[in-house]
Amino acid sequence: MQSPAAVAAFKRIVNTCLRRSEEGQDLLEYGLLVALIALFAIGAVSTVGTTIHTVFWQTIATNF
């Protein structure tokens, strides 16, 4: 049978070796969020720009 001290020491060693750093994960999540917002903004601006262009040219065409 194994001693409790040996098991505790083994657990400490395994935890220190296998511990993952989660610091970069937050940065990745923020980067993905910024990319999603940028894609949405580009789509919205493109759609609004096309609509405004169409309305202005229709207005110009009907007045002349």
C-alpha positions, 0 to 999 in steps of 0.5 A: 500500500502506498503512503499518503505522503507519497501520493500527496507528493505525486499529486503536487508534482503532476499538478505543477507539470500539467498545469495550463496557463490560461492567460492567453485564452482571455486575449484570444477571446477578446481578439475573436470578439473584436473580429466579429464586431469588425465583420458586423460593422463592415457588413452594416456600413456596406449595406447602408452605403449601398442603400444611400447610393441608390437613394441619391441616384434615384433622387438625382434621376427623377429631378433631371 
